[in-house]
Amino acid sequence: MLSWRSHDSRRVLATSRAADLSGKGGAVSNQEPSSSRVPSNSPSSAAPGIDHIAQEHISEPKKAVAEALGTFVLVLGGVGTAVLAGDRVGNVGVALAFGFTLLFLVYAIGPISGCHVNPAVTLANLLLGRISAVAAGAYVVAQLVGAFLAGVVIYAVAKGRPTYDRAADGLAANGWGAHSPSAGAGLNGYGVAAVVIIEVVLTALLVFVVLSSTDQLADRPLAGLSIGFTLAVCHLISIPVDNTSVNPARSLAVAPYQDGALAQVWVFVVFPLIGGALGALVYRGLFGRYKGVN
């Protein structure tokens, strides 16, 4: 999800080189080492506050574990709030729970894996050449594992309430028609066409913000804020429509716990992925830089 080179890391490199030169009796220059300069149009796959070179030395298993942990926390924080506290905090509270959880994850695991925590984001990075197909596959598997584990934990807690009914209450699964949050007694809610449109558009928006906020031209230390608040806005818009997916892992993790959700979950896998690809295309068209396999 994140990609930038820290100014602090440049100063560290410059200081280190100066120390080496002084130790060898060489002249100390105040000029920044050329090896630490990054052209303004070059991509990077590093995260906030960490040098791209340093991130390259992080093993792929560690990155996968970070993705699993991050997706677990995202689903636990967002869906857990909806299921366990939704009647108290309302849609605004649920939206903020998703947004703030992603915000701190950006800074917590971004330096390790880039904090994708979403197959749609991983697909976008794959299409832009920022991550290899093998690494992308490992990321998606890790994201699904983390999301499903979060679903298990949320369900284990939810069923501890005597009045909890899995068939009726579920785990905030996504759906349309009779399974839309807008459905009433005997009345269907938003239809599948509305759900398809909202998922494609909002996922494209989220992925575009992720990519553009971490571009070399952006004020990258603030990326966590822009990405987190964008996810919150996506939920404010579409919770009444379909409970908001914009993340196939989130949808797949909770579908087994709610009647009718498994039959509809394909929509919340296919169309967020299409939205992710669209977001990558828009980013490429506007920024014009995308190469650099992680």
N, C-alpha and C positions, 0 to 999 in steps of 0.2 A: 504494500500500500504506500510505503513511503520511499522517497528517493532524493536525498540531498547530502552534500558534503558540508561538514561543520567548519565555520571560520575558526573555532577554537582549535580544531585539529590541525589547521594550517599553522597556527602560531606554535603549537607543540612541535611540529616538524621543523619549523624554522629555528626554534630554540635548540632542538636536538642537534641540528646541523651546525649551528654556531658553536655549541659546546664541543663538538667533534673537532672543528677547525681550531678552536683555541687550545685544545689539548695537544694538537699536533704542531702548534706554533704557527698555524696559518692565520691569515687575516680574517677578521669577522666582518661580514657584510650585513647591512640592515635590509638588504633586498630579499624579498620573499623567494624561497627556492622555486625554481621553475617546475620541479616535479610535483609540487603541491598545488599548482594552479589548475583550475578547471575552466575550460572554455565555456562561455555563457550558453552555448548551444549544445553542450554535451550532456547526455543522460547519465544518471547514476542510480544505483539500486540500493544505496545505503539509507539509513533512517535518521531521525532527528538526533543531532549531537554525536554522530559516529561517523568516522571516515569510511569511505567506500572500500579502501584497501583493507581496513580492519575487518569489515563485515565479510569480505571474501574468505577469511580464515575461519568463519563459523561453519561448523559441519552441517551437512544436510539433515542428519537426524535431529540435531538441536533445533534447527529451523522448523522441522515438522512438529516437534514437541511444543515449541512456542505457539504454532498455529493451533494445535489441539487445545492447549491451555487457554489461548485467547478466545477461541470460539466457544469453549465451555463457559468461560466467564461472561461473554457477551450474551449467550442464550440464558444463562442463569440470571444475570442482572436484568435483562429485558423481559423475557417471558416469565421469569420468576416473579417480577413485580406485577405483571398483568394477572397472573393466576392467584398469587397469594395476597396481593394488596390492591388489585385493580379497583375493587369496590370502594376503597378509601381514597386513592390518589387520582382516580379517573384517567381519561385518555391523555391528558396533559402530563400527568405524573408518569405514565407508562412511556410516553414519547421521550421524556427527559431521562428516564432510566436507560433506555437504549442509547440515547445520545451521549450521556455522561460516561456510560460504561465504555463505549467505543473511544471516547476522548482520552480517557486515561490509559486504555490499552495501546493507543498509538504511541505513547511515550514509554510504556512499560515493555512491550515486546517488539516495537518497531525497529529498534537497533539490532534485533536478532533475526527476525524473519521478514520484516517489512510490514507486519500486521495486516495481512489480507483478511483473515477471519471470515471469508465470504468467497464461495466458488466463482461468483460473477466478477469479483475483483481479480482473482487469479486468472480467469479466462482473459480478461482485458490485458493483463500483463503478459500473458502468453502470446496473444495476438500482436502485441507491440514489440515482441522479441526481448522483453526484459527478464524472462525466466524460461528455462528449458522445458520441454514437454515432460521429461522425467520428473523434474522438480515440481512442476505444476500438478502432476498426478499425485505426488506425495503430499503436497499441500492440501489438495481436495480430500484425500483419504483422511488426513489428520483433522481437517475441519469437520468432517462428518462424524468421526469418532468423538471429538470434543462436544459437538452439538448433541449427539445421542446420549452421551453420559450426563449432560446437563438435563436433558429430558427425563432421564431416569431419576435423578436427584429431585427435580421439581415434583414429579409424580409421587415419589416416596413421601415427600413432605405434605403435599396437597391431600393425599388420602388419609392423613392423620386427623383431618377435620371430620367429625362425625357426619356433617351434612354434605360432604363432598360426594358428588355423583359423577363418575368418570364419563358416562354416556351423555349426560346433560352438560356438565361443566367443562370437561376436556382439559386441554392445556393451551388455550388461546391459539388453536389451530387456524390456519388460513382457509377461507372458503368463500363461495358465492351462492346466490340464490337463497335456499333455505338455511344455508350455513354461513351466510354473511352476517356480520354483527348488526346490520341494519334491518334484518328480517324480524318481523313481528309475529304474533299469533296468527297462523294460517296465511301469512303473507311472506312472499319472497323478498329478499333484499336485492342489492346490486347484482346484475347479471354478469355472465362470463365475459362479455365484450368490454364492459366497464373495467373489470378486473385486469384483463389483458392489457388494456391501454394504460392503466395506472401503474402496473408493475413494470412495463417496458419503459415508460417515461421516467418514473422515479428511480429505477435502478440505473438508467442511463445518466440521470442527474447525479446520483451518488458517486458512480464510478468516475464521471468527468471531474467532479470536485476532488476526489481522491487523487487523480492523476495530475490535475492542474495545480492543486495546492502543494504538491511535492515536486513540481517542476523547478528547474534551475532559475526560472524567472520569478518564482513566487517568493513571498516572505515565509520561507519554509518552517521556521520554528513555531509558527502559528498554525501549522497544518492540522494539528490535533483538534483545535477549536473549530476550524471550518468544516472538517470532516464529521466531527461529533454532532455539531449543530445541524448539519445537513441531514444526517440520519434522523435526528429528532423531528425536523420539519417534515421529512417523508412520512413519519408515523403520525404526526398531527393531521396531515392531509388524508391518509388512507386507512387509518384504523377503522373508521366507520364503514369503509368500503369492503375490506377483506381481511382485516386485522394486520395488514402490512407484512409483506414478505421482504422483498428486495434482497433476499438471501436464501438460496435453495437449502442450505444446511439447516437454517432455522426452521424452515417449513417441514423438511423431512423428519426432523428430530421429534416433533410433537404430533405429527399426523396420526401415528398409531394409537394415540390415547383418546381420540375423539371420533364418534360415529360419523361416517360419511366423509371424513377428511382424506382418507387414503385414496378414495376414488377421484378426488379433485386435486390432489397434491401435484400432479404432473404439470399443471398450469403454473405452479409456483416454483417449478424447477426450470421449465423451458423458457418462460418469458422473462424472468430475471436474467437468465444467461443471454438472451437476445438483447436485453437492455444493457448488459455489461459490454457486449460487443459494440453496440451503438455508441455508448459512452466513449469507448476506446477510439472509434472512428472520428467522433467529433473532436476529441482531444488531438488526435494526429492531424486533423485538418486545420486546427487553429494554431497548434504549437509546432507541428512539422518535425518533431524529433521523437524517436521512439526506440532506437536500437540500443542494445547493451544487455546481453544475457546475464542473468544473475548467477 
